[in-house]
C-alpha cells in the first residue's frame, strides 16, 4: 500500500460504523455477505485508520431496516473483487445513510482494475471477431488497447492495427 499510495490508491478493507456496530460485506457461498462486528473487531482485516464520513439522522431501528434490505441485495455469492466488494458496499451504505460517500481513493484501485479487465475483454472479443483464439491475458489486453485506438480513429476491428492505435487506446483506457 505504501507504493500504491504514491499513485493515490491502495488495497483497502472498508466498513461503516453506525450506532456502535461496524457493517461490511464479504464473499459467502450461501446467504447474505453483509455482516457486523464490534468496531475494528473483524479479525480478517488489518485496521489502519477510521475516517469520519458524517452522522446519520436514522434511528437504530431505521438503520436495522436498511441493513436488512441491503442484506437481501448484497448476497455473498455476488462478491467480486473488482466490481462488488466491501468498498462498494460501504459507499452504497453511506449514501443510503445520508452521510455522503466514501472518499474516492477507497474504491479507486478496484475501479482501475475493473477498467483494465474491461479492456482485456474488448481485446478477447476482437480476437474472436478476427477468427483468433483469445487466451493470453496480456495479449488480449494489448489487443483491447489497439481496438480502442482503432475505434477512436473510426476504423473497424478487422482493419490492420496502426502503430498509434495502441497509444490511442492507452489514452482512452486511462482517460488522460
Secondary structure, DSSP 8 states (H G I E B T S, - for coil): -HHHHHTT-------EEETTEEEEE---SSSB-EEEESTT--TTS--------------HHHHHHHHHHHHHHSBGGG-BTTTBSHHHHHHHHHHHHTS----HHHHHHHHHHHHHHHHHHHHHHHHHHTT-----HHHHHHHHHHHHHHHHTT--TTS---HHHHHHHHHHHHT-
